[in-house]
Every structure is written in structure tokens, then in C-alpha cells.
Amino acid sequence: MLLEATGTQWQIANLKNLGFACVRSVFFLAILIAGLFVSAFLTASSGAAQTDRTASLIRIEGAIGPATADYVVRGIQSAETDGATLVILTLNTPGGLDTAMRTIVHAILASPVPVVGYVAPSGARAASAGTYILYATHIAAMAPGTNLGAATPVQVGGGFPGTGGSDNNDEDGETDADSDAAPSSSDKAISDAKAYIKSLAQLRNRNAEWAEQAVSEAASLTAVDALQEGVIDLIADNDSALLAQINGRSVELPEGQITLDTDGLTIVQVEPDWRTEFLSVITNPSVAYILFLIGIYGIVLEFYSPGIFIAGITGVICLLLALYAFQLLPVNYAGLALILVGLGLMVAEAFAPSFGALGLGGAVAFVLGSIMLIDSDTPEMEVSPVLIGSIAVVAAGSFFVTLYLLMRSRGRAVVTGQEEMLSSTAVVLDWSGGKGHVRVHGEVWQAVSTAPLRPGNTVEVSAIEGLTLTVSPLKREDQS
């Protein structure tokens, strides 16, 4: 009877568990269905909102780098996906990386949605790379009190703009064809930049002659002068005035010519997504530089103290992030090699002290490599000199402090390890036939001696071999 009652209770318990499981399943199913309905409603609402005619607003603020290029490209793609009538690209930039600029220009040229370049607000500028981007847009506009130009490519360590660091240029910055000197790398870069911006000017029917001057002579123009020179199409005080002035203008797209209808357009700003924000952080040269150093030191610390894993894992992650950022940035690999050599020499100083020679050489190599690391003429795209100096001083200082402490410790008596037991006193516990046991520092050791000893005698440790001590009687004590 007891077994039958127990079996019945077990069945009832199983039925209860099954019932609870069914209730939970129905509850989660109801939540899932409700979520699907809400998602469908929001999608329908979003689709209804997207039927309104909109103009996507993309803002370029500050130096142009990989994150900026990713943001603009994605913004143009989303404008096409969302069915936007127009893209307004506002510019306020001192310039930036050539690769990022060309990525943006390529996206503009391939865009099926008209792109209006607008240097705004008042006081803004479209310098260097910004000038190329403005030339690439279908319509170029500027706000009052703005300027553009100074589009000369400058290499770190190169010559002055227009000279190429050589004497084979005429007054217009052109290479003298009769000169026997070979064109320098700066000459080639300027020639390529002039051809590139001239092709954009010809594509958009803008002033190609001034575009070449902006490259070869670093020429700049105000908004009023740019309109008079045919560099831009119009001057607008604000976004509303811009839309009013471009209404009815014709632009050439890859699919053919269209006429803009901007009457009643709603301007919707395109915000950077998480990917763009993440790229903007790690591709900051100073941040990438710090990640690289953390990665190297983390891996070195893991090899020095294996088994912690935290240092090694952190180091690997930071190093991979830094390498990803470096492949997007104009990295000078000679500078990167000097940084690695410098770090290696400073680490070697800690393990094999050379009275400062390795540490000093490592510090010099580290500073020189850090200065050379990012090859850019835009200050915003370079590693901060203050950061370089601070890290160099801290790194070199720490190794020299370690060296100083090691030098001081050389003259002191050993206080740890087996060597510290030499000359220590011990008490004989038992003794027979030239060997026995002694107590030293609270530990019991095997001991041998050539002198006759008895339990209770005080002896001195004279040598250590394995786990056996060689002891001898204290001279001041009479062992008889």
C-alpha cells in the first residue's frame, strides 16, 4: 500500500509539473505573439512615416578619418534605402586622410541620390580633403563667412608645398621638364592630387584652373569669391534657404539627369550608429597608440608571470584592436618597428641590467618611433606629443627606478631563500654517528658534521647541499 501511495503521489507531482510547464509555454507564446504584433505595428508606422518626402542630413565635423568615411558611406546608403529625395552633406573640416577622403568621394560619385555639399555654419571651412569632397558633390554651396581651399597634400618629413623638397619646380609649382633631377615623392603626390581634383571639377562643370591652384599653391577662397570664381553653385544662409535655391535645378546622376524637387522636403539628420562611434574611438591615433602599448605590456607581463591570464587576455584584445586601427590609419612601419625595438630594450633593461644603456637606448627609440608612427599632415590625426612624452618619461623612469633598487640591493645581506640560512644558528635535536637533526628558523633539517655533537648544542650552518645542512659548533660555546 505504501508503494502504491508513493507511486500515486509521484504521478500527481508529474502532472503538476507538466501543467506548470504548459502554462509557462502558453505565457511565453502569448508574449511572442504580442511582440510580433507590436513589431508589425511599428514597421507599418515606420513605413508610413517614410512615405513623406525627406532629405537626409549628414554632418562632417572635424578631421576626416576612417570613422568619418564609414559614417558618410552608410548615411548615403541609408538615404537610398529609406527613399530620401536628397542628401545634404554639411562640411566643417580642416582636412584629413587621403584614403578616407577618396572613399567618401567614391560614395558620392556612385550615389543614386543627389548629394548637396554645404559648407556651414558661418565660420566653417572645407580645407584640404574637404575641398575635394565639395568638388565631388552634385551641387556645391557655402554659408556666408565660410572658406575652402588649401588642398595641397603634405607628407610628414616632406618639403614645402609646391616644392616637393627639391629644386626642380618653377614658380607655378610645375616640375621643370628639362631638369635632370628625378621627381620626388612629393612632386608625384601633388601631380596626382591636381589631376584628381581637376577631374572632379570637369565632371561637375566647375572652375578647374582654381582647383589646380588649391593643390599646387594652397590657394583658398571665401564664399563670395568662390561663387564669383565658379567654384561653388550658390550661397545659402541656412538649410531652408538651401532647399529653396536648389529647387528646380538639374543634376547628373549615374542613371541620368534629373530635376530636383525640394519643395516641402523634411530634413532628417542621419546619426552615427554604434559601429561608427566604435571606429571613431579606436581609430583615434592616440587611442590606438595606447591600445598598442597596453597590448604589448600585457603580453610581456603574462610571459613574466604565467597563469594569471587576465594580463594576457587583456593584452591580446588590446593588441588586436590596435592592429585593426593601424590598418585603417596611415601608419609608418619604420616608426612601428622603432617602438617595438624601444619597448624590447626597456624590458631587457629590467631583466638584464646594463647600467642604463639598454633603457636609455630603448627610450630614445620609443620616442622617435612614436613621433613617426602616424604619417599625416593633419594635427588631429597624429599622436599627441604630450602623450608620447608622458608615456616615455613614465616607462623610462620606472625602469631606471628598478635599476636603482637592484643596484642598492646588491650590497645587502640575503634575507630570503636557502642562501639566507648560511651562518644561521641551529639547535641539535638528536645526533648519532656524525649526523642527526637540527632546528633552524622553526624548521627541522637533516644535518651532518665532522665534530661530535649532542642534543641541545647550538651550531652554525656552514653549507647547504640539497636538503642536508652542514653544521659546525659555535666557537664561543664549549660543547664538552
Salt bridges, closest charged atoms under 4 A:
ASP70 OD2 - ARG74 NE 3.22
ASP70 OD1 - ARG275 NE 3.13
ASP98 OD2 - ARG102 NE 2.93
GLU174 OE2 - LYS194 NZ 2.60
ASP192 OD2 - ARG102 NH2 2.79
GLU212 OE2 - LYS198 NZ 3.76
ASP233 OD2 - ARG206 NH2 3.14
ASP261 OD2 - ARG53 NH2 3.53
ASP273 OD2 - ARG74 NH1 3.52
GLU420 OE1 - HIS441 NE2 3.54
ASP430 OD1 - HIS437 ND1 3.22
